[in-house]
Amino acid sequence: MDDAKLAAIVEAVVKELLAAGAIAAPAGAPAPSAVAPPPVMSTMSGGPALTIDLPDPTTPERRYAPGVRQPADPDGLRALIAATTARIGVGRAGPRYTTASLLLFQGDHAITQDALYRDVDPKLLSEMGLFSVETRITGGKQEYLLRPDLGRQLADEAKRIIRERCAKTPAVQLVVGDGLSAAAIEANLRQILPVIKQGVQAAGLSFGTPFFVKHCRVGVMNDIGELLQPEVLILLIGERPGLGRADSMSAYMAYRPKPGDTDADRDVICNIFEGGGTNPLEAGAFVVQLAQKMRRHQASGVKLKLAT
């Protein structure tokens, strides 16, 4: 198809969109919404400049705008949307999502993909004084997602480094793992790590040498427990990203973890993030309290619950 035929088709489509009110020519058109970004202009050969871009669907005003046309209870619908982060009241175009809803979904999905496949910034680890080791994952993120069993085991080189650089038998040992969200570590580590360290030391307990584990799964706590023999082991790890929510972190904790332990032997403080979750500063204080409780009862997980 030559350029002339293609231009004719595009011009015909633009005319239909103008007639339907889907796009507007700038001349004589009403002012754009206050929440709309600056329009992107496209000039067709022989025609006027037209606004063909869509507003950013991720702005708070558009994210939480009701998408249902002519709702029976507009105020009730707005109240429901304001009360939850779930995707409700998005409307539909026949059996399909509306364009705005679909674009928002795709934008949020991109956030989760970025958090999952990106590595934690090395500058942050250096700033927090953490050296890095790896699990038995050698094939990158793809293998990490397909082989969670390898993410639960430290590589031989990692074991050697940990033996050489870490204090043995501390009262509390803290480890940071990337898990399924690098963004969660970057968003929370600066706040929570100093709180935990200061809280442990203020309680008169020894604080082990903290370090970072790349391609980390929760079960790696068993290998670390066997190597360092801490009373309480704390693993800060990125949670599986939700749609558009990538900064949520968890603190897994265990009393004297060892090979063969399962989730039943651990406790977890989850949804650690600012702006809707457990604030990382408060979570840090709670982690210290829980560590002291584990030491008093010499138990964690189900055993701790039964003991208390």
VEXTI-460380 format. One record per residue (C-alpha): x, y, z; residue in three letters; chain. Coordinates in Angstrom, 1 decimal, always signed. Layout:
N
@X X Y Y Z Z residuo ALA cadena A;
...
This chain:
308
@X +0.0 Y +0.0 Z +0.0 residuo MET cadena A;
@X +1.5 Y +3.4 Z -1.0 residuo ASP cadena A;
@X +1.6 Y +6.4 Z +1.2 residuo ASP cadena A;
@X -1.3 Y +8.2 Z -0.5 residuo ALA cadena A;
@X -3.7 Y +5.3 Z +0.2 residuo LYS cadena A;
@X -2.5 Y +5.0 Z +3.7 residuo LEU cadena A;
@X -2.9 Y +8.7 Z +4.3 residuo ALA cadena A;
@X -6.5 Y +8.5 Z +2.9 residuo ALA cadena A;
@X -7.4 Y +5.7 Z +5.3 residuo ILE cadena A;
@X -6.0 Y +7.5 Z +8.3 residuo VAL cadena A;
@X -7.8 Y +10.7 Z +7.3 residuo GLU cadena A;
@X -11.1 Y +8.8 Z +7.0 residuo ALA cadena A;
@X -10.6 Y +7.2 Z +10.4 residuo VAL cadena A;
@X -9.7 Y +10.6 Z +12.0 residuo VAL cadena A;
@X -12.9 Y +12.1 Z +10.5 residuo LYS cadena A;
@X -15.0 Y +9.3 Z +12.1 residuo GLU cadena A;
@X -13.3 Y +9.9 Z +15.4 residuo LEU cadena A;
@X -14.0 Y +13.6 Z +15.2 residuo LEU cadena A;
@X -17.6 Y +13.0 Z +14.4 residuo ALA cadena A;
@X -17.9 Y +10.6 Z +17.3 residuo ALA cadena A;
@X -16.3 Y +13.1 Z +19.7 residuo GLY cadena A;
@X -13.5 Y +10.6 Z +20.5 residuo ALA cadena A;
@X -10.8 Y +13.2 Z +19.6 residuo ILE cadena A;
@X -10.9 Y +16.9 Z +19.2 residuo ALA cadena A;
@X -9.2 Y +19.4 Z +16.9 residuo ALA cadena A;
@X -7.5 Y +22.1 Z +18.9 residuo PRO cadena A;
@X -9.1 Y +25.0 Z +17.0 residuo ALA cadena A;
@X -12.3 Y +25.8 Z +18.8 residuo GLY cadena A;
@X -12.2 Y +22.8 Z +20.9 residuo ALA cadena A;
@X -12.9 Y +23.0 Z +24.7 residuo PRO cadena A;
@X -9.9 Y +23.3 Z +27.0 residuo ALA cadena A;
@X -8.4 Y +20.0 Z +28.1 residuo PRO cadena A;
@X -9.2 Y +18.7 Z +31.6 residuo SER cadena A;
@X -7.1 Y +20.0 Z +34.4 residuo ALA cadena A;
@X -5.8 Y +16.5 Z +35.1 residuo VAL cadena A;
@X -4.9 Y +15.7 Z +31.5 residuo ALA cadena A;
@X -1.3 Y +15.9 Z +30.5 residuo PRO cadena A;
@X -0.1 Y +18.3 Z +27.7 residuo PRO cadena A;
@X -1.6 Y +16.9 Z +24.5 residuo PRO cadena A;
@X +0.5 Y +15.3 Z +21.9 residuo VAL cadena A;
@X -0.1 Y +16.8 Z +18.5 residuo MET cadena A;
@X +0.0 Y +15.0 Z +15.1 residuo SER cadena A;
@X -0.1 Y +17.0 Z +11.9 residuo THR cadena A;
@X -1.5 Y +15.2 Z +8.8 residuo MET cadena A;
@X -0.5 Y +16.3 Z +5.4 residuo SER cadena A;
@X -3.0 Y +18.9 Z +4.2 residuo GLY cadena A;
@X -5.0 Y +18.7 Z +7.4 residuo GLY cadena A;
@X -5.2 Y +20.4 Z +10.8 residuo PRO cadena A;
@X -3.1 Y +19.5 Z +13.9 residuo ALA cadena A;
@X -5.2 Y +17.0 Z +15.9 residuo LEU cadena A;
@X -5.0 Y +15.7 Z +19.5 residuo THR cadena A;
@X -4.7 Y +11.9 Z +19.2 residuo ILE cadena A;
@X -3.0 Y +11.0 Z +22.6 residuo ASP cadena A;
@X -4.9 Y +9.8 Z +25.6 residuo LEU cadena A;
@X -4.5 Y +11.2 Z +29.2 residuo PRO cadena A;
@X -2.3 Y +9.3 Z +31.6 residuo ASP cadena A;
@X -4.6 Y +6.7 Z +33.2 residuo PRO cadena A;
@X -2.3 Y +6.3 Z +36.3 residuo THR cadena A;
@X -2.9 Y +9.7 Z +37.8 residuo THR cadena A;
@X -5.0 Y +9.4 Z +41.1 residuo PRO cadena A;
@X -7.8 Y +11.4 Z +39.5 residuo GLU cadena A;
@X -8.2 Y +9.0 Z +36.6 residuo ARG cadena A;
@X -7.2 Y +5.8 Z +38.5 residuo ARG cadena A;
@X -10.1 Y +6.2 Z +41.0 residuo TYR cadena A;
@X -12.7 Y +7.9 Z +38.6 residuo ALA cadena A;
@X -15.8 Y +5.7 Z +38.3 residuo PRO cadena A;
@X -16.0 Y +4.1 Z +34.9 residuo GLY cadena A;
@X -19.6 Y +2.9 Z +35.1 residuo VAL cadena A;
@X -21.9 Y +5.0 Z +32.9 residuo ARG cadena A;
@X -25.0 Y +6.4 Z +34.6 residuo GLN cadena A;
@X -24.6 Y +4.4 Z +37.8 residuo PRO cadena A;
@X -27.8 Y +4.0 Z +39.9 residuo ALA cadena A;
@X -26.0 Y +5.4 Z +43.0 residuo ASP cadena A;
@X -23.1 Y +7.6 Z +42.0 residuo PRO cadena A;
@X -22.2 Y +8.6 Z +45.5 residuo ASP cadena A;
@X -22.3 Y +5.0 Z +46.7 residuo GLY cadena A;
@X -20.1 Y +3.9 Z +43.8 residuo LEU cadena A;
@X -17.5 Y +6.6 Z +44.6 residuo ARG cadena A;
@X -17.5 Y +5.6 Z +48.3 residuo ALA cadena A;
@X -16.9 Y +1.9 Z +47.4 residuo LEU cadena A;
@X -14.0 Y +2.9 Z +45.0 residuo ILE cadena A;
@X -12.5 Y +5.0 Z +47.8 residuo ALA cadena A;
@X -12.7 Y +2.2 Z +50.3 residuo ALA cadena A;
@X -10.6 Y -0.4 Z +48.5 residuo THR cadena A;
@X -7.6 Y -0.7 Z +46.2 residuo THR cadena A;
@X -9.5 Y -3.5 Z +44.3 residuo ALA cadena A;
@X -10.5 Y -2.7 Z +40.7 residuo ARG cadena A;
@X -14.2 Y -2.0 Z +41.0 residuo ILE cadena A;
@X -16.5 Y +0.3 Z +39.1 residuo GLY cadena A;
@X -14.3 Y +0.2 Z +36.0 residuo VAL cadena A;
@X -17.1 Y -0.1 Z +33.5 residuo GLY cadena A;
@X -17.1 Y -1.9 Z +30.3 residuo ARG cadena A;
@X -17.4 Y -1.5 Z +26.5 residuo ALA cadena A;
@X -19.7 Y -4.4 Z +25.6 residuo GLY cadena A;
@X -18.1 Y -7.6 Z +26.9 residuo PRO cadena A;
@X -14.7 Y -5.9 Z +27.1 residuo ARG cadena A;
@X -12.8 Y -3.5 Z +29.4 residuo TYR cadena A;
@X -12.8 Y +0.1 Z +28.5 residuo THR cadena A;
@X -9.7 Y +1.5 Z +26.9 residuo THR cadena A;
@X -8.8 Y +3.6 Z +30.0 residuo ALA cadena A;
@X -9.2 Y +0.5 Z +32.2 residuo SER cadena A;
@X -7.1 Y -1.6 Z +29.9 residuo LEU cadena A;
@X -4.3 Y +1.0 Z +29.7 residuo LEU cadena A;
@X -4.2 Y +1.3 Z +33.5 residuo LEU cadena A;
@X -3.9 Y -2.5 Z +33.8 residuo PHE cadena A;
@X -1.1 Y -2.6 Z +31.3 residuo GLN cadena A;
@X +0.7 Y +0.3 Z +33.1 residuo GLY cadena A;
@X +0.4 Y -1.4 Z +36.5 residuo ASP cadena A;
@X +1.5 Y -4.7 Z +35.0 residuo HIS cadena A;
@X +4.7 Y -3.0 Z +33.7 residuo ALA cadena A;
@X +5.5 Y -1.9 Z +37.3 residuo ILE cadena A;
@X +5.3 Y -5.4 Z +38.6 residuo THR cadena A;
@X +7.4 Y -6.8 Z +35.8 residuo GLN cadena A;
@X +10.1 Y -4.2 Z +36.4 residuo ASP cadena A;
@X +10.2 Y -5.0 Z +40.1 residuo ALA cadena A;
@X +10.4 Y -8.7 Z +39.4 residuo LEU cadena A;
@X +13.2 Y -8.7 Z +36.8 residuo TYR cadena A;
@X +15.3 Y -5.8 Z +38.1 residuo ARG cadena A;
@X +18.2 Y -6.3 Z +40.5 residuo ASP cadena A;
@X +18.5 Y -4.4 Z +43.8 residuo VAL cadena A;
@X +20.7 Y -1.3 Z +43.4 residuo ASP cadena A;
@X +24.3 Y -2.2 Z +44.4 residuo PRO cadena A;
@X +24.7 Y +1.4 Z +45.7 residuo LYS cadena A;
@X +22.0 Y +0.8 Z +48.3 residuo LEU cadena A;
@X +23.7 Y -2.4 Z +49.5 residuo LEU cadena A;
@X +27.0 Y -0.6 Z +49.8 residuo SER cadena A;
@X +25.3 Y +2.3 Z +51.6 residuo GLU cadena A;
@X +23.8 Y -0.1 Z +54.2 residuo MET cadena A;
@X +27.1 Y -2.0 Z +54.6 residuo GLY cadena A;
@X +25.9 Y -5.3 Z +53.2 residuo LEU cadena A;
@X +28.1 Y -7.7 Z +51.3 residuo PHE cadena A;
@X +26.4 Y -10.0 Z +48.7 residuo SER cadena A;
@X +26.2 Y -13.8 Z +48.2 residuo VAL cadena A;
@X +24.1 Y -15.9 Z +45.9 residuo GLU cadena A;
@X +22.0 Y -19.0 Z +46.0 residuo THR cadena A;
@X +22.3 Y -21.9 Z +43.6 residuo ARG cadena A;
@X +20.5 Y -20.0 Z +40.9 residuo ILE cadena A;
@X +22.9 Y -19.6 Z +37.9 residuo THR cadena A;
@X +20.5 Y -19.0 Z +35.1 residuo GLY cadena A;
@X +19.2 Y -15.5 Z +36.1 residuo GLY cadena A;
@X +15.7 Y -14.5 Z +36.8 residuo LYS cadena A;
@X +14.1 Y -17.0 Z +34.5 residuo GLN cadena A;
@X +15.6 Y -19.9 Z +36.4 residuo GLU cadena A;
@X +14.8 Y -18.2 Z +39.7 residuo TYR cadena A;
@X +11.1 Y -18.2 Z +38.8 residuo LEU cadena A;
@X +11.1 Y -21.8 Z +37.5 residuo LEU cadena A;
@X +13.3 Y -23.4 Z +40.2 residuo ARG cadena A;
@X +12.4 Y -22.1 Z +43.7 residuo PRO cadena A;
@X +14.2 Y -25.1 Z +45.2 residuo ASP cadena A;
@X +17.5 Y -23.7 Z +44.0 residuo LEU cadena A;
@X +16.7 Y -20.3 Z +45.6 residuo GLY cadena A;
@X +16.4 Y -22.0 Z +49.0 residuo ARG cadena A;
@X +20.0 Y -23.2 Z +48.9 residuo GLN cadena A;
@X +23.2 Y -21.2 Z +49.3 residuo LEU cadena A;
@X +25.9 Y -21.7 Z +46.7 residuo ALA cadena A;
@X +29.1 Y -23.3 Z +48.0 residuo ASP cadena A;
@X +31.0 Y -20.0 Z +47.4 residuo GLU cadena A;
@X +28.3 Y -18.2 Z +49.4 residuo ALA cadena A;
@X +28.8 Y -20.6 Z +52.3 residuo LYS cadena A;
@X +32.5 Y -20.0 Z +52.3 residuo ARG cadena A;
@X +32.1 Y -16.2 Z +52.3 residuo ILE cadena A;
@X +29.5 Y -16.2 Z +55.1 residuo ILE cadena A;
@X +31.8 Y -18.4 Z +57.3 residuo ARG cadena A;
@X +34.7 Y -16.0 Z +56.8 residuo GLU cadena A;
@X +32.9 Y -12.7 Z +57.2 residuo ARG cadena A;
@X +30.0 Y -13.3 Z +59.7 residuo CYS cadena A;
@X +30.0 Y -13.5 Z +63.5 residuo ALA cadena A;
@X +28.9 Y -16.9 Z +64.8 residuo LYS cadena A;
@X +26.1 Y -17.7 Z +67.3 residuo THR cadena A;
@X +24.7 Y -14.1 Z +67.5 residuo PRO cadena A;
@X +21.5 Y -13.5 Z +69.4 residuo ALA cadena A;
@X +20.0 Y -12.0 Z +66.3 residuo VAL cadena A;
@X +21.1 Y -12.4 Z +62.7 residuo GLN cadena A;
@X +19.6 Y -10.2 Z +60.0 residuo LEU cadena A;
@X +19.7 Y -11.1 Z +56.3 residuo VAL cadena A;
@X +18.3 Y -9.2 Z +53.3 residuo VAL cadena A;
@X +17.0 Y -11.0 Z +50.2 residuo GLY cadena A;
@X +15.7 Y -9.6 Z +46.9 residuo ASP cadena A;
@X +12.9 Y -12.2 Z +46.7 residuo GLY cadena A;
@X +10.3 Y -11.3 Z +44.1 residuo LEU cadena A;
@X +10.6 Y -7.5 Z +44.3 residuo SER cadena A;
@X +13.8 Y -5.5 Z +44.1 residuo ALA cadena A;
@X +11.6 Y -2.3 Z +44.5 residuo ALA cadena A;
@X +10.4 Y -3.5 Z +47.9 residuo ALA cadena A;
@X +14.0 Y -3.7 Z +49.3 residuo ILE cadena A;
@X +14.9 Y -0.3 Z +47.8 residuo GLU cadena A;
@X +11.7 Y +1.3 Z +49.2 residuo ALA cadena A;
@X +12.0 Y +0.1 Z +52.8 residuo ASN cadena A;
@X +15.5 Y -1.0 Z +53.7 residuo LEU cadena A;
@X +16.9 Y +2.4 Z +54.7 residuo ARG cadena A;
@X +14.1 Y +2.8 Z +57.2 residuo GLN cadena A;
@X +13.8 Y -0.6 Z +58.7 residuo ILE cadena A;
@X +17.3 Y -1.9 Z +59.0 residuo LEU cadena A;
@X +18.6 Y +0.8 Z +61.4 residuo PRO cadena A;
@X +15.5 Y +0.4 Z +63.6 residuo VAL cadena A;
@X +16.1 Y -3.3 Z +64.0 residuo ILE cadena A;
@X +19.8 Y -3.0 Z +64.6 residuo LYS cadena A;
@X +19.4 Y -0.2 Z +67.2 residuo GLN cadena A;
@X +16.5 Y -2.0 Z +68.9 residuo GLY cadena A;
@X +18.5 Y -5.3 Z +69.2 residuo VAL cadena A;
@X +21.5 Y -3.5 Z +70.6 residuo GLN cadena A;
@X +19.4 Y -1.4 Z +73.0 residuo ALA cadena A;
@X +18.0 Y -4.7 Z +74.4 residuo ALA cadena A;
@X +21.6 Y -5.8 Z +75.2 residuo GLY cadena A;
@X +21.6 Y -8.5 Z +72.5 residuo LEU cadena A;
@X +24.4 Y -9.3 Z +70.0 residuo SER cadena A;
@X +23.6 Y -8.4 Z +66.4 residuo PHE cadena A;
@X +25.2 Y -10.5 Z +63.8 residuo GLY cadena A;
@X +26.9 Y -9.4 Z +60.6 residuo THR cadena A;
@X +24.1 Y -8.5 Z +58.1 residuo PRO cadena A;
@X +24.4 Y -9.4 Z +54.4 residuo PHE cadena A;
@X +22.4 Y -9.7 Z +51.2 residuo PHE cadena A;
@X +21.3 Y -12.8 Z +49.3 residuo VAL cadena A;
@X +20.6 Y -12.6 Z +45.6 residuo LYS cadena A;
@X +18.0 Y -14.8 Z +44.0 residuo HIS cadena A;
@X +16.7 Y -15.5 Z +47.5 residuo CYS cadena A;
@X +13.8 Y -17.6 Z +48.6 residuo ARG cadena A;
@X +12.5 Y -17.8 Z +52.2 residuo VAL cadena A;
@X +13.8 Y -21.4 Z +52.7 residuo GLY cadena A;
@X +17.4 Y -20.2 Z +52.5 residuo VAL cadena A;
@X +17.0 Y -19.4 Z +56.2 residuo MET cadena A;
@X +17.7 Y -23.0 Z +56.9 residuo ASN cadena A;
@X +21.1 Y -23.0 Z +55.3 residuo ASP cadena A;
@X +22.0 Y -19.7 Z +57.1 residuo ILE cadena A;
@X +20.8 Y -21.1 Z +60.4 residuo GLY cadena A;
@X +23.0 Y -24.1 Z +60.0 residuo GLU cadena A;
@X +26.1 Y -22.0 Z +59.2 residuo LEU cadena A;
@X +25.8 Y -19.2 Z +61.8 residuo LEU cadena A;
@X +23.7 Y -20.8 Z +64.6 residuo GLN cadena A;
@X +21.8 Y -17.6 Z +65.6 residuo PRO cadena A;
@X +19.1 Y -17.7 Z +68.2 residuo GLU cadena A;
@X +16.8 Y -15.6 Z +66.0 residuo VAL cadena A;
@X +17.2 Y -15.2 Z +62.3 residuo LEU cadena A;
@X +15.4 Y -12.3 Z +60.5 residuo ILE cadena A;
@X +15.0 Y -12.3 Z +56.7 residuo LEU cadena A;
@X +13.8 Y -9.1 Z +55.0 residuo LEU cadena A;
@X +12.6 Y -10.1 Z +51.5 residuo ILE cadena A;
@X +10.6 Y -8.5 Z +48.7 residuo GLY cadena A;
@X +7.1 Y -9.8 Z +48.4 residuo GLU cadena A;
@X +5.4 Y -11.0 Z +45.2 residuo ARG cadena A;
@X +4.3 Y -7.8 Z +43.5 residuo PRO cadena A;
@X +0.6 Y -7.0 Z +43.2 residuo GLY cadena A;
@X -0.8 Y -5.3 Z +40.2 residuo LEU cadena A;
@X +0.7 Y -1.8 Z +40.6 residuo GLY cadena A;
@X +2.0 Y -2.5 Z +44.1 residuo ARG cadena A;
@X +5.7 Y -3.5 Z +44.0 residuo ALA cadena A;
@X +7.1 Y -2.0 Z +47.3 residuo ASP cadena A;
@X +5.7 Y -4.5 Z +49.8 residuo SER cadena A;
@X +8.3 Y -6.3 Z +51.9 residuo MET cadena A;
@X +8.1 Y -9.1 Z +54.5 residuo SER cadena A;
@X +10.1 Y -9.9 Z +57.5 residuo ALA cadena A;
@X +10.4 Y -13.7 Z +58.0 residuo TYR cadena A;
@X +11.7 Y -14.8 Z +61.4 residuo MET cadena A;
@X +12.7 Y -18.1 Z +63.0 residuo ALA cadena A;
@X +14.1 Y -19.4 Z +66.2 residuo TYR cadena A;
@X +17.3 Y -21.4 Z +65.6 residuo ARG cadena A;
@X +16.4 Y -22.3 Z +62.0 residuo PRO cadena A;
@X +17.9 Y -25.6 Z +60.7 residuo LYS cadena A;
@X +17.6 Y -27.9 Z +57.7 residuo PRO cadena A;
@X +14.2 Y -29.4 Z +57.4 residuo GLY cadena A;
@X +12.3 Y -26.5 Z +58.9 residuo ASP cadena A;
@X +9.1 Y -25.4 Z +57.1 residuo THR cadena A;
@X +6.9 Y -22.3 Z +57.2 residuo ASP cadena A;
@X +5.2 Y -23.8 Z +60.2 residuo ALA cadena A;
@X +8.5 Y -23.1 Z +62.1 residuo ASP cadena A;
@X +8.6 Y -19.4 Z +61.0 residuo ARG cadena A;
@X +6.7 Y -16.2 Z +61.7 residuo ASP cadena A;
@X +6.2 Y -13.4 Z +59.3 residuo VAL cadena A;
@X +5.4 Y -9.7 Z +59.3 residuo ILE cadena A;
@X +4.1 Y -8.9 Z +55.9 residuo CYS cadena A;
@X +2.8 Y -5.9 Z +53.9 residuo ASN cadena A;
@X +5.6 Y -3.6 Z +55.1 residuo ILE cadena A;
@X +5.5 Y -0.4 Z +53.1 residuo PHE cadena A;
@X +4.6 Y +3.2 Z +53.5 residuo GLU cadena A;
@X +1.2 Y +4.6 Z +52.5 residuo GLY cadena A;
@X -1.2 Y +1.9 Z +53.3 residuo GLY cadena A;
@X +0.8 Y -1.0 Z +54.7 residuo GLY cadena A;
@X +2.8 Y -1.5 Z +57.9 residuo THR cadena A;
@X +5.1 Y +1.5 Z +58.2 residuo ASN cadena A;
@X +8.8 Y +0.2 Z +58.0 residuo PRO cadena A;
@X +9.7 Y +2.1 Z +61.1 residuo LEU cadena A;
@X +6.9 Y +0.5 Z +63.1 residuo GLU cadena A;
@X +7.6 Y -2.9 Z +61.5 residuo ALA cadena A;
@X +11.2 Y -2.7 Z +62.7 residuo GLY cadena A;
@X +10.1 Y -2.1 Z +66.3 residuo ALA cadena A;
@X +7.7 Y -5.0 Z +66.1 residuo PHE cadena A;
@X +10.4 Y -7.3 Z +64.6 residuo VAL cadena A;
@X +12.6 Y -6.6 Z +67.7 residuo VAL cadena A;
@X +9.7 Y -7.3 Z +70.1 residuo GLN cadena A;
@X +9.0 Y -10.6 Z +68.3 residuo LEU cadena A;
@X +12.6 Y -11.6 Z +68.4 residuo ALA cadena A;
@X +12.7 Y -11.0 Z +72.2 residuo GLN cadena A;
@X +9.5 Y -13.1 Z +72.5 residuo LYS cadena A;
@X +11.0 Y -15.9 Z +70.5 residuo MET cadena A;
@X +14.1 Y -15.9 Z +72.8 residuo ARG cadena A;
@X +11.9 Y -16.0 Z +76.0 residuo ARG cadena A;
@X +9.9 Y -18.9 Z +74.8 residuo HIS cadena A;
@X +12.7 Y -20.6 Z +72.7 residuo GLN cadena A;
@X +10.3 Y -21.1 Z +69.9 residuo ALA cadena A;
@X +8.8 Y -19.7 Z +66.7 residuo SER cadena A;
@X +6.0 Y -20.4 Z +64.3 residuo GLY cadena A;
@X +3.3 Y -22.8 Z +65.5 residuo VAL cadena A;
@X +5.3 Y -23.7 Z +68.6 residuo LYS cadena A;
@X +5.5 Y -20.1 Z +69.6 residuo LEU cadena A;
@X +1.7 Y -19.7 Z +69.3 residuo LYS cadena A;
@X +1.2 Y -22.8 Z +71.4 residuo LEU cadena A;
@X +3.6 Y -21.5 Z +74.0 residuo ALA cadena A;
@X +1.8 Y -18.3 Z +74.4 residuo THR cadena A;
